[in-house]
Amino acid sequence: MPTNMSRIKLWSIGGGKGGIGKSLVTLGLGVALARLGKKVILIDGDLGGANLHTLMGVRYPHVTLEHFLTKKVTRLEDTVIETAVEGIGLICGADDLMGAANPTFAQKIRLLDQIEQLPAQYVLFDQGAGTSFNTLDFFNFSGGKIALFTSQTTSLQNAYGFIKSALYRKLSRDFAKDDEVLQLLYQGGEAGNGNNYTKIQDLLDHFKDANPGKQARLTQALWDFHLFLVVNMVKSNADLKAPEIIRSVCRDFLNIQPEIMGHVLFDPGVEAAISQMVPFPLHRKKSKAMMGLDQIALKLVTQSRLPRMGWSGAREASEEEDLPLDTILAHPSRS
Amino acid sequence: MASGPFKPEVKTTGYPCLRLEVAGQEGATPLLIPVLIRNLSMGGVTLTVTNPWGMADWERYRGADCLLRVEDPQGQEVVNIRAKIAWAKFGGQGQPPLSMGLQMVKPSSEALQRLSNLLPHPSQDIKGLWDRYDQVRKTPGQSHLVHHCYITGLVLLVGGLALQFSGSPAYKMCSWVLWLLGSLGIAGKIIRPFWQNRVSGD
């Protein structure tokens, strides 16, 4: 199995819920990294609802991801447009083309291959809302995974749902040919089915005696799913408890240990910047939100130096794995 | 759509864990009805009554005060929750015979926890999420302390003012001390948001 243990270049910012500031945090993080002298490229991965270019002040992008996905442009590098911020390139999302929102497996592989070749030290991938397979796959294939949320109850629940979906998607790919693991995994995820596998730890315990080899593989898969938490729009100290709640539930039920990367303060100036189509970090000299993003950028740089499994470490999957989940479950051997 | 008779999802192990006490006809003994919990929110609870046939005209109980008794087969103390019946309706085939929504009156966190434990097959991790969320919300913050300081500060200021008018030079000295302490209490309330923002920003 090929592995990529080099420095992390691709970071995805996801979180399930819409309106929590994924695009703004991606933009702010890009600016913070650029200020550290890094060459950054932002990708608007919200296929079907792209707006990162608007936040960057680009009204009419002449080239987008759509051109690459439909092979009008051969190299992804040629879709990068320069922005008003020095050191930041932007690949605009595709929202005009029917079907661009649902790239095929081959398109996804081609995109991920070329992301690695982009002329930048850091590539920040702004994920769309929701938990579609495309969103989850891009998130899972990224060496750096940031789950973003706010302290609102809806956001907390969606963030946990997003993390759980991403983890289960990863495990279903890693164990695609193992019917037993798949069955236990998804039966355990359903409420009220009467079995005892309500936690990933229950699965590990089950395999501890039954099949230590599987237990080791499962443990490794969980270890590879390294996740960072960022809470956005923080208004009070109480809001800072939100990532602790998520971390605690993830630790107890999913057996993963997300790291709290930082927080971004609520900043009313951001809204004014959006209205004026000025990248918000450039709108004011001292943005409250940027203070947190500067610190997160520093952590991101540090974490990027630590070797972790990149996307090429994922098992090569077949086209069939894009089947709906219920189909995979009903016929696990098909994938 | 589900069909066939409704089957309760909760195993009560032969002992009613949850019972609803409602006032019966005038002068009659209150009704004590075994119920099952279906859903729970911060202020409301949805219940099903599996055998409501002995009691006619449930509609008239809408708006009635009632008591939800959470009993424990293991002998834990019974928790009584005061509530008001918000709605009641009979279900069709395959549905619970009678469902009702209760608006709880200031339920304690312990009562909510006990009710939450009776929920049929909740997703354990989501339950874990909300339990932690409730725990964080329940944790007494500094705001109560600051509020108490503020009130005490006001009282001290008024006390100081009263002493100023008392005339005695010794009391006047005390009044200055009270004013100083009172001002500090009030200043704490004013300064706290700025300090809090600074902490958040660090």
Interface residues (C-beta under 8 A of the other chain):
Chain A: T153 L156 Q157 Y160 K164 A191 G192 T198 K199 V234 S236 N237 A238 L240 K241 E244 I245 I246 S248 V249 D252 F253 L254 H263 L265 K288 M291 G292
Chain B: E9 P120 H121 P122 S123 Q124 D125 I126 G128 L129 R132 Y133 V136 G141 Q196 N197 V199 S200 G201
